[in-house]
Amino acid sequence: MELSNIREHLKSQDVYIVEVPLRSKNGKYRQKQIRCMYLNQQTGTLLLMLSDVEDIVKEEKEKQEQLEKALKMAEAANEAKTKFLAGMSHEIRTPMNAIIGLNSMIRSSLDDREQVLDYTEKLDSASQYLLALLNDILDMSRIESGSMKLAIRAFEGDKFWDNVNMLAKAQAVMAGVGYSFERRKKISEVYIGDSTRLEQIMVNLINNAVKFTPKGGNVNVSVAEQETDGRVQLTAVVSDNGIGIAKDFLPKVFDIFTQEHEENTRVYGGSGLGLSIARNYARMMDGDITVESAEGKGTVFTVTAKLDFDRWKKARKERTENISFEGKRILLVEDHPLNVIVAKGLLEKKQFEVVTAENGKKAVELVTDAPEYYFDAILMDIRMPVLDGIEAARQIRALDRADVKELPIIAMTANAGDEDRRQTKEAGMNEHLAKPIDPKLLYTTLQKFILP
């Protein structure tokens, strides 16, 4: 610590560090660190800082432990999500099995029109369920952040349970497992709630029961309904005599990305995601999911959910069979050739005259060059080359013409999130339809804006 020695070291380095044991007032020695540097090199003024090395080591150790903990958590999350993406979810396989099976059954029943119509209705139900499921899987952030919102609408109870049983029976038959269903004390024909989320809950639990029940076993579903405070409380019990769940794992069964044994993923499939989503949805419906199980004996899941209901009215069905847009002209803006064929076919089926544009720039040019009120509506894709649908809609609305101010512009896009809907609205679009397009919804939406 001689001044000459310090200055000698500072010729070749900015900071000169020395560690020495110093005796404190209580007579004990503590390791200290002295850092020497020039405060002003021109005047030769030095700055010396004294630190307690033990405190520094302790602080660094705490930081290191925090970093190691964060790293382990990140690695665990990454490993879980990698397994999830690699194996995907058995929930996807369920409607896919139904779709593939029904498609095969349709081909073998082409001479029986009524049977084919029945199969196509079931095919549509399975497809819609698959689409809703994919939307949830691809947007996990909404579920994890609690920003998921229920889609509340009226639906028929009988049709709902028919759809659930159609999916469940297909899975049970393929697995060689017996399946039974009982519905007691029907409160109403029409319920008001999120039928898609409720269906997802039930199908997930039933498929789990089928999956973990050996061939020759049985899965039983019983549903009871009870009126409480002007609402109907639904209680569904899904029981099986399968492999069961170990007592020490039961508290973890609803944790995200978990399964009781690693080999379950290989033997039974699945991601460990479904039960977490299902319970989340049940709680959003003012209900819950509980579980009882014994290894080697079976498992019982109990679902509760509260729905509103209509005592007198039947669910309103959208009637689109007799809609005709004869004499109406629509501009279809879409860059994908296959999507053009599908959308054009749906529109021409209802007597539309269809004009197509492969990008937003072409759409703006067609509207600009056309006479006023030439187009009755525009179906606008969002993601397109040259000019996207958002900017195309803005430019069309900005044209100095009276007709474009009231011309219906309807987004028709795979971008179906809340932020996408906000952007299309800000761009001046009237409505937002998510792909794949539901023909009935397409027709009723166009009817709302075009037909008196």
ChimeraX attribute file (.defattr): number of C-alpha atoms within 10 A of each C-alpha:
attribute: neighborCount
match mode: 1-to-1
recipient: residues
	/A:1	9
	/A:2	6
	/A:3	8
	/A:4	9
	/A:5	10
	/A:6	17
	/A:7	18
	/A:8	11
	/A:9	15
	/A:10	16
	/A:11	10
	/A:12	9
	/A:13	10
	/A:14	11
	/A:15	16
	/A:16	19
	/A:17	14
	/A:18	13
	/A:19	14
	/A:20	12
	/A:21	13
	/A:22	14
	/A:23	12
	/A:24	9
	/A:25	7
	/A:26	6
	/A:27	8
	/A:28	9
	/A:29	12
	/A:30	14
	/A:31	14
	/A:32	19
	/A:33	19
	/A:34	16
	/A:35	15
	/A:36	21
	/A:37	20
	/A:38	17
	/A:39	12
	/A:40	10
	/A:41	10
	/A:42	7
	/A:43	8
	/A:44	10
	/A:45	10
	/A:46	14
	/A:47	12
	/A:48	13
	/A:49	10
	/A:50	12
	/A:51	13
	/A:52	15
	/A:53	17
	/A:54	13
	/A:55	12
	/A:56	13
	/A:57	11
	/A:58	11
	/A:59	12
	/A:60	12
	/A:61	12
	/A:62	12
	/A:63	12
	/A:64	12
	/A:65	12
	/A:66	12
	/A:67	12
	/A:68	12
	/A:69	12
	/A:70	12
	/A:71	12
	/A:72	12
	/A:73	12
	/A:74	12
	/A:75	12
	/A:76	12
	/A:77	13
	/A:78	12
	/A:79	13
	/A:80	17
	/A:81	17
	/A:82	13
	/A:83	16
	/A:84	18
	/A:85	12
	/A:86	10
	/A:87	14
	/A:88	19
	/A:89	20
	/A:90	21
	/A:91	23
	/A:92	17
	/A:93	15
	/A:94	20
	/A:95	26
	/A:96	18
	/A:97	16
	/A:98	22
	/A:99	22
	/A:100	11
	/A:101	14
	/A:102	21
	/A:103	15
	/A:104	11
	/A:105	15
	/A:106	19
	/A:107	10
	/A:108	11
	/A:109	13
	/A:110	12
	/A:111	10
	/A:112	10
	/A:113	11
	/A:114	11
	/A:115	14
	/A:116	19
	/A:117	13
	/A:118	12
	/A:119	19
	/A:120	17
	/A:121	14
	/A:122	19
	/A:123	21
	/A:124	13
	/A:125	20
	/A:126	23
	/A:127	16
	/A:128	16
	/A:129	25
	/A:130	20
	/A:131	15
	/A:132	14
	/A:133	20
	/A:134	14
	/A:135	13
	/A:136	16
	/A:137	18
	/A:138	9
	/A:139	13
	/A:140	14
	/A:141	12
	/A:142	13
	/A:143	16
	/A:144	13
	/A:145	8
	/A:146	11
	/A:147	9
	/A:148	16
	/A:149	11
	/A:150	14
	/A:151	12
	/A:152	14
	/A:153	12
	/A:154	19
	/A:155	21
	/A:156	18
	/A:157	19
	/A:158	13
	/A:159	12
	/A:160	16
	/A:161	16
	/A:162	12
	/A:163	18
	/A:164	20
	/A:165	19
	/A:166	16
	/A:167	25
	/A:168	25
	/A:169	20
	/A:170	17
	/A:171	23
	/A:172	22
	/A:173	13
	/A:174	11
	/A:175	17
	/A:176	15
	/A:177	20
	/A:178	17
	/A:179	20
	/A:180	12
	/A:181	14
	/A:182	11
	/A:183	13
	/A:184	10
	/A:185	9
	/A:186	14
	/A:187	19
	/A:188	19
	/A:189	17
	/A:190	21
	/A:191	25
	/A:192	20
	/A:193	20
	/A:194	18
	/A:195	20
	/A:196	16
	/A:197	23
	/A:198	19
	/A:199	18
	/A:200	21
	/A:201	23
	/A:202	21
	/A:203	25
	/A:204	21
	/A:205	26
	/A:206	27
	/A:207	21
	/A:208	21
	/A:209	27
	/A:210	30
	/A:211	21
	/A:212	21
	/A:213	26
	/A:214	16
	/A:215	16
	/A:216	11
	/A:217	18
	/A:218	20
	/A:219	25
	/A:220	18
	/A:221	21
	/A:222	15
	/A:223	19
	/A:224	17
	/A:225	20
	/A:226	15
	/A:227	15
	/A:228	10
	/A:229	7
	/A:230	9
	/A:231	17
	/A:232	21
	/A:233	21
	/A:234	18
	/A:235	18
	/A:236	20
	/A:237	21
	/A:238	22
	/A:239	23
	/A:240	27
	/A:241	23
	/A:242	24
	/A:243	18
	/A:244	20
	/A:245	20
	/A:246	14
	/A:247	11
	/A:248	9
	/A:249	13
	/A:250	16
	/A:251	10
	/A:252	11
	/A:253	18
	/A:254	22
	/A:255	15
	/A:256	17
	/A:257	19
	/A:258	21
	/A:259	18
	/A:260	15
	/A:261	9
	/A:262	9
	/A:263	10
	/A:264	14
	/A:265	20
	/A:266	10
	/A:267	10
	/A:268	12
	/A:269	16
	/A:270	24
	/A:271	25
	/A:272	24
	/A:273	22
	/A:274	26
	/A:275	21
	/A:276	19
	/A:277	22
	/A:278	24
	/A:279	20
	/A:280	21
	/A:281	24
	/A:282	19
	/A:283	15
	/A:284	17
	/A:285	19
	/A:286	12
	/A:287	18
	/A:288	18
	/A:289	23
	/A:290	13
	/A:291	17
	/A:292	14
	/A:293	20
	/A:294	16
	/A:295	13
	/A:296	13
	/A:297	13
	/A:298	21
	/A:299	23
	/A:300	21
	/A:301	18
	/A:302	18
	/A:303	24
	/A:304	21
	/A:305	21
	/A:306	23
	/A:307	20
	/A:308	18
	/A:309	22
	/A:310	16
	/A:311	11
	/A:312	9
	/A:313	11
	/A:314	14
	/A:315	16
	/A:316	10
	/A:317	9
	/A:318	10
	/A:319	10
	/A:320	15
	/A:321	9
	/A:322	7
	/A:323	15
	/A:324	17
	/A:325	21
	/A:326	11
	/A:327	9
	/A:328	17
	/A:329	19
	/A:330	22
	/A:331	23
	/A:332	24
	/A:333	28
	/A:334	27
	/A:335	18
	/A:336	12
	/A:337	9
	/A:338	10
	/A:339	15
	/A:340	17
	/A:341	11
	/A:342	11
	/A:343	19
	/A:344	19
	/A:345	14
	/A:346	17
	/A:347	21
	/A:348	14
	/A:349	12
	/A:350	17
	/A:351	16
	/A:352	20
	/A:353	17
	/A:354	17
	/A:355	15
	/A:356	18
	/A:357	18
	/A:358	19
	/A:359	24
	/A:360	28
	/A:361	19
	/A:362	16
	/A:363	26
	/A:364	22
	/A:365	13
	/A:366	16
	/A:367	18
	/A:368	16
	/A:369	10
	/A:370	10
	/A:371	10
	/A:372	12
	/A:373	15
	/A:374	15
	/A:375	21
	/A:376	23
	/A:377	21
	/A:378	25
	/A:379	25
	/A:380	29
	/A:381	29
	/A:382	25
	/A:383	17
	/A:384	18
	/A:385	13
	/A:386	10
	/A:387	17
	/A:388	17
	/A:389	28
	/A:390	23
	/A:391	17
	/A:392	23
	/A:393	26
	/A:394	16
	/A:395	17
	/A:396	22
	/A:397	21
	/A:398	12
	/A:399	14
	/A:400	10
	/A:401	12
	/A:402	11
	/A:403	16
	/A:404	21
	/A:405	13
	/A:406	14
	/A:407	20
	/A:408	22
	/A:409	27
	/A:410	25
	/A:411	28
	/A:412	25
	/A:413	20
	/A:414	15
	/A:415	17
	/A:416	15
	/A:417	11
	/A:418	8
	/A:419	10
	/A:420	17
	/A:421	18
	/A:422	12
	/A:423	12
	/A:424	23
	/A:425	18
	/A:426	13
	/A:427	19
	/A:428	21
	/A:429	24
	/A:430	16
	/A:431	17
	/A:432	22
	/A:433	21
	/A:434	16
	/A:435	15
	/A:436	12
	/A:437	16
	/A:438	12
	/A:439	13
	/A:440	14
	/A:441	13
	/A:442	19
	/A:443	20
	/A:444	16
	/A:445	16
	/A:446	23
	/A:447	15
	/A:448	10
	/A:449	17
	/A:450	14
	/A:451	12
	/A:452	5
